[in-house]
Amino acid sequence: MKTRITITSLFLILAIFVNAQETDRREELTFGLKGGLSLSNVYDAEGEEFDADSKLGFTGGAFIAIPIGIFLGVQPEVIVTQKGFKGSGSLLGNSYSFKRTTTFLDIPLLVSLKPSEFVTFLVGPQFSYLLNQRDEFDSDIIDLDQEEEFENDNIRKNILGIVGGIDINVDHLIISARVGFDVTNNKGDGTSETPRYKNLCTTLSIGYRF
């Protein structure tokens, strides 16, 4: 009886494995959409002391997975991501809070390593274009809310960065985690009053691939 159960179990495991092999999508060209949350902060490009708090934002966009064999691939993405930072303090006895929200069009070109159908590791360069910046300043004395389009400000809107992460693939659903940081700072030719800060950003999103 035990022998029959063992043989039946082996055939069942083999059937599941064969079926998984037949539905393996690592060699398929797929397109998908995803959306989720971002957690961002900034650091000083020259290594000087600067303290800020992380802020939450939104991220979402599209991607295409291009296979190069079963284990390798290329995955370009087009993502809109909110980044920035927030902080608080006291000035002349009055408390204040400050929040900067920067909206970027991120275009990462990722190399994908696919050790299994269910897990994909990704890393590569990322081009980011600054679309919009919003500064909010609240204090006991004054409240300011300023939104800029950067038509005349000398700020570097084109920023190069590096991003890496992991995708968990469950049939058509994908759970994605990414960590990225800027390589170039945002101060243009050096005459802008904008600080020379670089972005750090972590995103978590859920996607659907077709």
C-alpha positions in Angstrom: 0.0 0.0 0.0 2.8 2.4 0.9 4.6 1.6 -2.3 1.5 2.5 -4.3 1.1 5.8 -2.5 4.8 6.6 -3.1 4.5 5.8 -6.8 1.3 7.8 -7.1 2.9 10.8 -5.3 6.0 10.6 -7.6 3.7 10.7 -10.7 1.8 13.6 -9.3 5.0 15.6 -8.6 6.2 14.8 -12.1 2.9 15.9 -13.7 3.1 19.2 -11.8 6.7 19.7 -12.9 5.9 19.0 -16.5 3.0 21.3 -16.5 5.1 24.0 -14.9 7.7 23.6 -17.7 5.0 23.8 -20.3 3.7 27.1 -18.9 7.1 28.7 -18.2 6.9 32.3 -19.5 10.6 33.2 -19.2 11.1 32.9 -23.0 7.9 34.9 -23.8 7.8 38.5 -24.8 5.4 40.1 -22.3 4.0 43.6 -21.7 2.6 44.8 -18.4 1.3 47.6 -16.3 2.0 48.3 -12.6 1.4 50.7 -9.8 2.2 51.2 -6.2 4.0 53.3 -3.5 7.3 55.0 -3.3 9.4 55.9 -0.3 12.0 58.5 -1.0 14.6 60.7 0.6 17.7 62.8 -0.5 21.3 63.1 0.4 23.9 65.8 -0.2 26.0 65.1 -3.3 29.1 66.6 -1.7 28.9 64.5 1.4 28.0 67.4 3.7 25.6 67.0 6.6 21.9 67.1 5.7 19.1 65.6 7.6 15.7 64.9 6.1 12.8 62.5 6.6 11.5 60.1 4.0 8.1 60.7 2.4 5.6 58.5 0.7 4.4 58.9 -2.9 2.9 57.1 -5.8 4.5 55.2 -8.7 3.1 53.6 -11.8 3.7 52.8 -15.4 4.4 50.2 -18.0 7.1 47.6 -18.8 8.1 45.1 -21.5 10.1 42.0 -20.8 12.3 41.0 -23.8 13.8 37.5 -23.4 17.4 36.6 -24.4 17.1 32.9 -23.8 15.5 31.4 -20.8 17.7 32.8 -18.1 18.5 36.3 -19.4 16.5 39.2 -20.7 16.1 43.0 -21.0 13.3 44.9 -19.4 12.8 48.6 -20.3 10.2 50.4 -18.3 8.5 53.8 -18.4 7.4 54.9 -14.9 6.1 58.1 -13.3 7.4 58.3 -9.7 6.9 60.8 -6.9 10.1 61.5 -4.9 11.3 64.1 -2.5 11.7 64.6 1.2 10.2 66.3 4.3 11.5 67.8 7.4 10.5 69.9 10.5 12.1 72.2 13.0 11.9 75.4 15.0 12.8 78.9 13.9 12.8 81.9 16.3 10.6 79.9 18.6 8.1 78.9 15.9 7.7 75.3 14.7 7.6 74.6 11.0 7.3 71.7 8.6 8.6 71.5 5.0 7.8 69.0 2.3 9.2 68.8 -1.3 7.5 66.5 -3.8 9.3 66.0 -7.1 7.5 64.1 -9.9 9.9 62.2 -12.3 9.5 60.3 -15.5 11.8 57.4 -14.9 13.0 55.2 -17.8 15.1 52.3 -16.5 16.8 49.9 -18.9 17.2 46.7 -16.8 19.0 43.5 -17.4 17.0 40.6 -16.0 18.3 37.4 -14.5 15.7 34.7 -14.3 16.8 31.7 -12.2 13.3 30.4 -12.1 9.9 31.2 -13.5 8.8 32.7 -10.2 11.8 35.0 -9.4 13.5 37.7 -11.6 16.4 39.8 -10.5 16.9 43.1 -12.3 19.6 45.8 -12.4 20.6 48.6 -14.8 20.9 52.4 -15.5 17.9 54.7 -15.2 17.2 58.0 -17.0 15.0 60.4 -15.0 13.3 63.6 -16.3 12.0 66.1 -13.8 8.3 66.9 -14.6 7.2 68.9 -11.7 8.2 70.1 -8.2 6.0 71.2 -5.3 7.2 72.8 -2.1 4.9 73.1 1.0 6.0 75.2 4.0 3.8 75.3 7.1 4.5 77.3 10.2 2.8 79.1 13.1 3.2 82.4 11.1 2.9 81.5 7.4 1.8 78.8 5.0 3.3 78.6 1.5 2.4 76.2 -1.3 4.5 76.6 -4.5 4.4 74.5 -7.6 7.1 75.0 -10.3 7.4 73.8 -13.9 11.1 74.9 -14.2 10.8 76.9 -17.4 13.4 79.5 -16.3 15.1 77.9 -13.4 18.6 76.5 -13.9 18.1 73.1 -12.6 19.2 69.8 -14.1 16.0 68.1 -15.2 17.8 65.1 -16.8 19.3 62.9 -14.2 21.1 59.5 -14.5 20.8 56.9 -11.9 21.1 53.2 -11.1 18.2 50.9 -10.0 18.0 47.3 -9.0 15.3 45.0 -7.6 13.3 41.8 -7.7 10.1 40.6 -9.3 7.9 37.8 -7.9 5.9 36.3 -10.7 2.6 34.5 -10.0 1.0 33.7 -13.3 -0.1 37.1 -14.7 0.5 39.0 -11.5 3.9 40.5 -10.6 5.0 41.9 -7.2 7.9 44.3 -7.8 10.4 45.9 -5.4 13.0 48.4 -6.6 15.8 50.5 -5.0 17.3 53.4 -7.0 19.7 56.3 -6.5 20.9 59.2 -8.6 24.4 59.3 -10.0 24.2 62.9 -11.1 23.0 65.7 -8.9 20.3 68.3 -9.8 22.2 71.6 -9.6 22.6 72.3 -13.3 25.7 74.3 -14.1 26.2 75.4 -10.5 24.5 78.8 -10.6 21.1 77.5 -9.5 19.9 78.1 -5.9 18.5 74.6 -5.9 20.6 72.4 -3.5 22.9 69.7 -4.9 20.9 66.8 -3.6 20.5 63.3 -5.1 17.4 61.1 -4.8 17.1 57.8 -3.0 13.9 55.9 -3.8 12.4 52.6 -2.9 9.2 51.4 -4.7 6.8 48.5 -4.1 4.2 47.8 -6.8 1.8 45.2 -8.1 1.6 44.6 -11.8 -0.2 42.6 -14.5 1.5 41.1 -17.5 -0.3 40.2 -20.7 
